[in-house]
Amino acid sequence: MKLGAKPDFTCSKCINGGFLDSWAYSWTTKNDDSIGEIKNEFQLDDENIQSIRTWVDRAFDDKRIGWSDVFHDLDTAQEYCHTFLGHISDKQIISIYFSEQETAALLSDFEPQAGGLDPIGLFEAL
């Protein structure tokens, strides 16, 4: 995305569409609600969408990605990009890093509660 003369890089799905988002997981509900927009934005067809969902389900089961929208390592992010988004030239893989203090705070804030939901992907990655 460009604001002014220079590109802005963000991981925010509020600004950019997500290459790995809830639409990519076959088991999510309402994952087809905005699929037309996704196909158009990323130049994908029905066959591509099905292939992505199969890959994402397998990678999720293998703990290579987390819920939601988290690649656990650079190799997995690169594999996904090369396999499904090689036709898009204007893309970047962006990583985020946290200090020890920030990591501790995030782990505390997102620690799964007894009888609650499974941990989010960010918690698992940290």
N, C-alpha and C positions, 0 to 999 in steps of 0.2 A: 504494500500500500504506500502511496506517496501523498504526503501532506507538504505542499510546497515543492521545492526543488530536490529534496533528499528523501530517500525511502525511510519509512518507519518500520521497525521490526517489532513484532509483538507475538506473544503466545495467546493473547486474549481472543476468545471466540466471539466476544462482543464486537470486535472490529473485523477480524478475519474469519472466514469459514474454517472449520477444523478438518484437516485431512484424516484424522482419527477422532471420530466423534460418535455419539450414541447411534447414529444411522449405520455405522460400520459393524456393529455387533448384531448378529442375526437374532439374538434372543431378547432384545429390548422391545418394549411395547412402543407402538407408534413410530417405529423407525422409518416408515415410509411416508410420514406426514409431509416432510419437505424434500423428499428424494428427487423430485423434478428440479428443484433449485440446486441440489448437490450435483446432479448429473450435468446440469448446464455450467455451473461454476468450475467444476473440475474436468469437464469434457469426458464424461463417463457414460457408458450405456448399461443396459440391464445385465449383460454378461459380466462386465467389469464389476458391478455392484455385488453380484453373487460371488465372484472370485474374491473380492475384498472381504466379504462377510465370512467366507470359509477360512481365509487366511487369518483374519482377526480372531475368530473363535478358537482356532488351533493355537495361535500365539498366546491368547488369554489363558487357555488350559495349560500351556507350557510355562506360564508365568513370565513370558517375555514382554507382555504389556499388562497394564493394570487398568482398573476402572477408576475413573474414566479418563481416557485420553492421555495415558502415560506410557511412553516407551521406556522400558527399564534399562536399555543400553543403546549406544549409538549404532551398533551393527544392525539391530532390529529396526531402528528408524530408517537407516539407509536401505535395508532390504525392502521395506514397505514402499519407500519413495521410488526406488529403482524399478520395482516390480509393477507398481500401479500408477505412478505419477511421472514416469520418465518423459512423457510427452509435454510436461509443463516445465518450461525453462525458468520461469521466475518464481522459484521457491527456495526456501532456506530451512535448514534444521537448526533450531535454537535450543540450547540447553540452559538450565537454570542451576545455580549453585546457592547453597545456604551456609551461613556461618554455623559454628557449633551451637551457639545460642539460639539462632533461628531454627535449627534442626530440632533441638530439644523442645522448643515452644510448639513447633508444628506437631511433633510426635505426641506431646501432651494434649494438644487441642483435638487431634484426630484419632486418639487411641480408641479402639473399638470397646464398646461397653458390653458387659456380660448380657447375653441374650439379645444383643442388638445385631446390626448389620455387619457384614464382613468389612475389613479395612479397605479404605480407598487406595487407589494405585500409588498416590504420592506417599502415603504412610508406608506401604510395602517397599517402595523404592528407597526410602530413607532408612 
